[in-house]
Amino acid sequence: MAGYILRRLVSTIAVMAMVGVFVFLLLRLAPGDPATIIAGRSATAEMIAGIREQLGLNDPLPVQFIHWVSDMLGGDFGISIFSGRPVLELMSQRLEPTLSLSILTMILSVTVGVSFGILAAWRTGGLVDRLLAVFSAFGYSVPVFVIGFVLIYFFAIRTHWLPVQGYAPINGGLGPWFARLIMPTVALGLGYIAFIARVTRASMLEVLAEDYMRTAAAKGASSYAMLFHHALKNAGVPILTVIGISFAYLIGGVVLTETVFNIP
């Protein structure tokens, strides 16, 4: 067990190192000069050269990479070339709305998606199963920003039921906080609900076809016991894996959804 954990740790560090090198090279070798952007259009060559020297852009790439990694490990993410403010400060300002939207979306996606998938597997070929197929096609094909604009139009502009945009901190009350997160949560969660529901359905169908499930049914086991005590427990590994992967993707997808709903 200890050897397995050590191998996983080493492989994780190796992957993080490769990703770090790739991101660094992507930023450094991309077209454009950060010093020119910071200095502005009216800057002289001397001003641009001074900024390059200050930022260490004249150093060799290996030296720049070492400084970049050491600064990040020390909590220094640098200064934004667009706003002129510390990057860590900008990240901390977005932390609460990002986590709030991500966690709410994950709760909605897991609750509805797993329930929908279990019902579809239990009544395969029935109405719920057909509805899941239609909903999955809709959730996969319609972009998040389109769903967001539709929700804004109907629930904010036409009916005035919900705020059209913005974010209310949770310490200001659960009501305003939740009201401003309902629409972005639904917009972001539809695709994840469809994904989790399809995986849950497939995993449950595979388990329900096993011999021990037929034996349990022959012995008179209740539907609840068969679904939750036997089938869902054995089908849980792929479902949990998909939920973990979905949450990782969700953190990145939140940024676009926050932009659509103008959450600062």
C-alpha positions, -999 to +999 in steps of 0.1 A: +000+000+000+028+024+009+046+016-023+015+023-044+009+056-027+046+065-033+043+056-070+011+077-073+028+106-056+058+105-078+037+102-110+016+132-098+047+153-092+060+143-127+028+153-144+026+186-125+062+193-136+055+186-172+023+208-171+043+236-155+070+234-182+044+234-209+025+264-194+057+283-189+069+277-225+034+285-239+034+319-221+070+328-230+070+317-266+036+331-275+036+361-299+037+395-282+059+412-256+046+416-221+070+446-215+055+464-245+019+458-233+028+471-198+047+501-211+019+512-235+019+524-271+037+557-263+066+540-245+102+545-257+126+517-263+145+526-231+113+522-211+105+489-226+141+477-220+139+488-184+106+468-179+121+437-195+151+440-171+128+445-141+107+414-150+137+393-158+127+387-194+163+391-206+174+360-186+177+326-203+145+305-203+158+280-177+166+309-153+132+324-159+115+291-152+134+286-119+124+321-108+088+315-119+084+283-100+101+296-068+079+327-068+048+306-071+058+282-044+064+313-022+029+326-029+040+353-053+020+350-085+032+384-099+014+415-111-013+414-137-002+432-169-037+443-176-049+457-142-016+463-125-028+445-093-014+414-077-027+382-093-032+366-059-055+395-049-075+391-081-078+354-075-090+358-039-117+382-050-131+355-073-127+326-049-160+329-030-183+332-061-164+305-079-166+280-051-202+289-044-213+284-080-192+252-083-204+235-052-241+244-058-238+231-094-222+199-082-249+193-056-276+199-083-258+177-109-252+148-086-286+148-070-306+151-102-282+131-124-278+101-102-315+099-094-324+103-131-299+076-141-312+051-115-348+056-126-338+052-162-319+020-155-347+005-134-373+012-161-351+008-191-370+015-224-397+033-204-408+070-204-380+081-180-354+064-201-366+081-233-368+114-216-332+109-204-321+103-240-337+135-251-324+155-222-289+142-227-289+152-263-301+187-253-275+190-224-246+179-246-255+201-277-266+234-263-238+257-251-238+270-216-239+307-226-270+301-248-288+285-219-277+314-197-290+340-221-324+322-224-327+320-186-319+357-182-345+366-208-373+346-193-367+347-156-350+382-152-361+404-181-397+391-188-409+380-154-385+398-131-385+368-108-347+367-103-319+393-104-305+397-139-269+398-129-244+402-100-233+384-069-243+388-033-218+376-007-230+347+015-224+368+047-251+392+035-278+366+037-286+332+022-317+346+003-299+372-019-269+348-023-290+319-035-313+341-057-283+353-077-269+318-081-300+299-092-298+308-129-260+302-134-263+270-114-290+256-137-272+269-168-240+252-158-255+221-144-276+209-173-247+194-192-233+178-161-267+163-151-269+147-185-234+133-183-237+119-148-272+105-156-259+086-186-230+072-168-252+062-139-277+045-162-250+025-180-233+014-147-266+005-131-277-016-162-244-035-161-248-044-124-286-052-127-277-077-154-255-097-130-265-131-118-266-121-081-291-094-089-314-120-105-309-142-075-319-114-051-350-107-072-359-144-071-356-144-033-381-115-031-358-086-024-375-053-025-369-028-053-353-004-028-329-030-015-319-041-050-314-006-063-296+010-034-281-018-012-268-039-041-268-022-075-258+014-066-232+002-042-215-019-068-220+006-096-206+035-075-169+034-086-174+047-122-201+071-110-178+086-083-150+088-109-172+107-133-183+130-105-147+138-096-137+145-132-169+166-136-159+187-106-125+193-121-140+205-154-166+225-135-140+248-119-129+259-153-164+261-168-175+284-140-154+313-154-175+315-186-208+312-167-197+340-143-190+362-173-224+356-188-242+365-156-217+393-149-207+380-115-177+401-103 
